[in-house]
């Protein structure tokens, strides 16, 4: 079984307090675009929100489960922890909610490379990786997240047996690498719409 975990609990500081997952692109909200793409690849989609109130904002989405942070106020690693606890899949794809062009083909490719690794992480170079557009083995994440000091996703990845996939290999599926497009501000969205 495969799961997808989408982190929606950020405070949207860079988006002037606006909820990025409800930004519209090509007629659908970001969250609708992401969940639709992921439903084609995984058996369950889990959203991780800050609290029950934020979860209620997604009640209109079909076949999506929303959970909220167990350990609050520690950023993405807290959301990841809640998502891993809720997930049933052996492997899970983790995404941020501000990536409206997540590619079904790319996600499928990352799952196909998991083999016996704890994580499959896209990388641009040795310093620039995509931990919030990656596949993880659930048991490995649970073991790490039970006891860790750092709140850094990069530190987490370094503690896992990770397989790094250079983005040039991903270009064969997504030539423009749109799958990694993340929108932090409405200006970013306007620029993407003009391309």
Long-range contacts (C-beta under 8 A, 24 or more apart in sequence): 1-43, 1-44, 1-88, 1-89, 1-90, 2-41, 2-42, 2-43, 2-44, 2-89, 2-90, 2-91, 2-92, 2-93, 2-111, 3-42, 3-43, 3-44, 3-45, 3-46, 3-87, 3-88, 3-89, 3-91, 3-92, 3-93, 3-138, 4-38, 4-41, 4-42, 4-44, 4-45, 4-46, 4-92, 4-93, 4-94, 4-95, 4-107, 5-46, 5-48, 5-79, 5-80, 5-83, 5-84, 5-86, 5-87, 5-92, 5-93, 5-94, 5-95, 6-31, 6-34, 6-35, 6-38, 6-45, 6-46, 6-47, 6-48, 6-94, 6-95, 6-96, 6-97, 7-48, 7-76, 7-79, 7-80, 7-83, 7-94, 7-95, 7-96, 7-97, 7-132, 8-47, 8-48, 8-49, 8-54, 8-58, 8-79, 8-97, 9-48, 9-49, 9-50, 9-54, 9-68, 9-69, 9-78, 9-79, 10-76, 10-96, 10-97, 11-50, 14-184, 14-185, 15-98, 15-184, 15-185, 15-186, 16-185, 16-186, 18-186, 19-57, 20-97, 20-98, 20-183, 20-184, 21-97, 21-98, 22-57, 23-98, 23-100, 23-183, 23-186, 23-189, 25-100, 25-101, 25-183, 25-189, 25-192, 25-193, 30-97, 30-98, 30-99, 30-100, 30-183, 31-58, 31-61, 31-97, 32-61, 33-100, 33-101, 33-102, 34-95, 34-97, 34-99, 34-100, 34-102, 35-61, 35-64, 37-102, 37-103, 37-104, 37-107, 38-93, 38-95, 38-102, 38-104, 38-107, 39-63, 40-104, 41-93, 41-104, 41-107, 41-108, 41-111, 42-89, 42-92, 42-93, 42-107, 43-88, 43-89, 44-87, 44-88, 44-89, 46-83, 46-86, 46-87, 47-97, 48-79, 48-80, 48-82, 48-83, 48-86, 74-151, 75-151, 76-132, 76-153, 77-145, 77-148, 77-151, 77-152, 77-153, 77-156, 78-151, 80-141, 80-145, 80-153, 81-145, 84-136, 84-138, 84-141, 84-142, 84-145, 85-142, 87-138, 89-138, 90-137, 90-138, 90-139, 91-135, 91-136, 91-137, 91-138, 92-135, 92-136, 92-138, 92-141, 93-134, 93-135, 94-131, 94-132, 94-133, 94-134, 94-135, 94-136, 95-132, 95-133, 96-132, 96-133, 96-182, 98-182, 98-183, 98-184, 99-132, 99-133, 99-179, 99-180, 99-181, 99-182, 99-183, 100-181, 100-183, 101-178, 101-179, 101-181, 102-133, 102-179, 103-173, 103-174, 103-178, 103-179, 105-173, 105-174, 106-170, 106-173, 106-174, 106-179, 107-135, 109-165, 109-170, 109-173, 110-134, 110-135, 110-165, 111-135, 113-163, 113-165, 114-163, 115-163, 116-161, 117-161, 117-162, 117-163, 118-160, 118-161, 118-162, 119-157, 119-160, 119-161, 119-162, 119-163, 120-162, 120-163, 120-165, 121-157, 121-162, 121-163, 121-164, 121-165, 122-164, 122-165, 122-166, 122-167, 122-170, 122-180, 123-164, 123-165, 123-166, 123-167, 124-166, 124-167, 129-154, 129-157, 129-164, 130-180, 131-156, 131-157, 133-179, 133-180, 136-160
